[in-house]
Amino acid sequence: MIQKMFISFLLLIVVQSKAQNSFSLSQAIEYAVKNGYSVKNAATDIEIAKKKVAEIRGIGIPQLSADGSYQNFLAVPVSVIEASAFNPAAPSGTYLRVPFGVQHNMSYGYTASWLAFSGEYIVGLQASKAYVELSRTSLRKSEIEIKESVRRAYGTVVILYENKRILQENIAALDNSITQTDAFFKEGLIEELDVDRLKLLRKNLSTTLTTLEEQTKLAEKLLKFNMGFDVNGEIILTNKFQDMLDAASTGVDAQPKFDLNANIDNILLDQSLNLQKLELKRQKANYLPTLSTFYTWKESRITNEGDQLFDPLFRVPGGTILGVNLSVPIFKGLSQRARVQTAKLNISKIEVSAKQASQGLALQSAQSLTSYTAALSNIQNARESVQLAERIRDRTLIKFQEGVGSSVELLQAENELLNAQANYVSAAQQLIDSRVTLDKNLNKF
């Protein structure tokens, strides 16, 4: 009884483990958005940008600092002075050794300051907030890119699975043909050459299947890498080949509308342009005056005896100061002027890039629709070609089995079917990829 319960428990663990590693396309995308490496870094960049805002904001908050020092003169400085300076009756040529200073000297105080006005600070604060928005947009771009890469990688793996299935079916059909052909040869109805031709084709297909299996393993690793999943872990894809084709073939309007303003690259360019305009504003703000205030309090304790440092008798006020600093730039050379001109040129450069990107996106969108329309037509033609090639192969096989057809004809029919199936798989890949590109240009990610 205990053994049965233990086995059931192990089976439950295995089932749950497989369920955790099973992904539909939507689940794979959701997993990638949460665990993708680039997405995680982009999310961290947002937090870094927020800390930068706090850092810059802190510059304008009143600052308070305290300082203190202690000095113990193990040998107090001594000066030699003529004794008559202190005692007029002292004989001429008599000198005194007079210490200058005391052994123990302790001072302490604090300073409060506040940046009352700084044009560069105000613009810098605006720029730091704009940078946070840019970081958020960059995160959105990373999410779009990870969704695109996962959709492509997922589709590639599913197509490789389908290609593998087709090859395995063809190899199984060839095995049957080889068995029948070998029987005909033993009965003296055909030549051994006919059997060898089919065996050679079977050998070539086996080699192709082995290569395809390696490609599939690599494609699975690429998918897992894009998802942020352990590349050496096991993964099960639940979407089937026909599911992918159906999804890629439907859901597109006859005349889809491309909103270029909502394109993530356009948004990033607009935000970059805004940041550069703030940079120009910051450079111009350097011509404005800067105003700051401060309050300082200091006190000292001076004595030759260490135990007297905390005696109020030896307390020496150091002064209390309340002040204002005003800095007005009059002439800053030509370097500041050059920085302003550079900022203006950078704005012009980004504006040109934005116009170029807008035109490029319009062209790219039109091309994506054309490619998708062509892919729909190609997949239909490829599907019909496969059906036709299957009928030809089946009729040729019947003729060969009845002794009225040659092995050359059968081999040619098999090759034609393989080519048609390969073209169909290639057309499916083209359809899935073109749909991904179209959806991206339609801002569906």
Secondary structure, DSSP 8 states (H G I E B T S, - for coil): -HHHHHHHHHHHHHHHHHHHTEE-HHHHHHHHHHH-HHHHHHHHHHHHHHHHHHHHHHHTS-EEEEEEEEEE-SS--EEEEEGGGT-TTS-TT-EEEEE-S-SEEEEEEEEEEEEEE-HHHHHHHHHHHHHHHHHHHHHHHHHHHHHHHHHHHHHHHHHHHHHHHHHHHHHHHHHHHHHHHHHHHHTTSS-HHHHHHHHHHHHHHHHHHHHHHHHHHHHHHHHHHHHT--TTS--EE---HHHHHHHHHSS--SS----GGG-HHHHHHHHHHHHHHHHHHHHHHTTS-EEEEEEEEEEEEEESSGGGTT-GGGEEEEEEEEEEEEE-----TTHHHHHHHHHHHHHHHHHHHHHHHHHHHHHHHHHHHHHHHHHHHHHHHHHHHHHHHHHHHHHHHHHHHTTSS-HHHHHHHHHHHHHHHHHHHHHHHHHHHHHHHHHHHTT--
